[in-house]
């Protein structure tokens, strides 16, 4: 019993050459797939690098916000301490000074 493409002779060469065409097409498609996989690999590595950088930046921002929150908390504590005492006149002057400074800064920024 002879199978097509496995035997010797004229018809076998035709099937073998068809097989060769399919092999070449598969190799060509395989190269294309390999290029796409390499592109996806480099893209995923770049995404991983960017995620690590963004996480580091977020951690730094978290640290900065924590230190700022501590500073503001201490400042608010001092203002509350001033308001409880008999130094309300000093507190009013301090608030007026703060409003004046913010107004001057706003005015300078607005002129630019």
Residue pairs with C-beta under 8 A, 6 or more apart in sequence:
4 11
4 12
4 15
5 12
5 15
5 16
5 18
5 19
6 12
79 91
82 90
82 91
82 94
83 91
